[in-house]
Amino acid sequence: MTMTHREDIQRRIIELEVEHRDLDAVIDMLSHETRHEELQLRRLKKRKLQLKDHIVLLKMQLTPDIPA
């Protein structure tokens, strides 16, 4: 893996983590409102899970394979 490819992956991970944190804040804010949209909350939570999965996959690409 080239250094620029590694840096691109690290940069993308940071971007996704920021989006994940932002979604967490929005979900928290919406869930505390007395009148909130359940469908919107479910969609935001689903997107948050997708981001988490994508972050994990990218981090796995950065970790070298170590034989057992």
N, C-alpha and C positions, 0 to 999 in steps of 0.2 A: 504494500500500500504506500503510495507516494505521500509526501508530507502535505501537499496541497489538498489531496483527497481526504486525509485525516483531519485537516483543519476545516474543510467544508463540512464534514460530518459533525465535528465539535460545534461549529457555528450553528448548524441546523438543530442540534440538540438544545443549545441555549435558546434559540428562537421558540422551539416547541415547549420548553420548560416555562418560558415567560407566558406564552399563550395558555398553558395549563394553569398557572397561578392566577392569571386574569380570569379565566373561566371559573375557577374556584371562588374567587371574590364575587363574581356576578351571581353564581349559584347561591352563595351564602346570603347575599343581599336580597335576592328574589324570594328565597325560602322564608325570610323573616317578614316579608310583606304580608299583610292580612289577606289581600286578594292577589294571588299569583296564578299564573297559567301553568297547570300541571304538564301539559304537552311541551311547552317551551322548556320547562325544567328538565323533563326527561331527555329532550334533544340535547340540551347543554351537557347533561351528565354523560350521555352517550359519546358526545364529541370529546369530552374530557378523558374518558376511558380509551378512545381511539388514539388520542395524543399520547397517553401513558404507554400504550402498546408500541407505538411508533418510536418513542424515546428508548424503550427497552431494546427494540430491534437495532436501533442505531448504535447504542452502547455495546451491544454484543459484537457489532462489526469492528469496534475499536479494540476489543479484547482479543489477544492472540490465542489461537488454539493451543492448548497444552495437552499432550498425550497423557492418558491415564496410566 
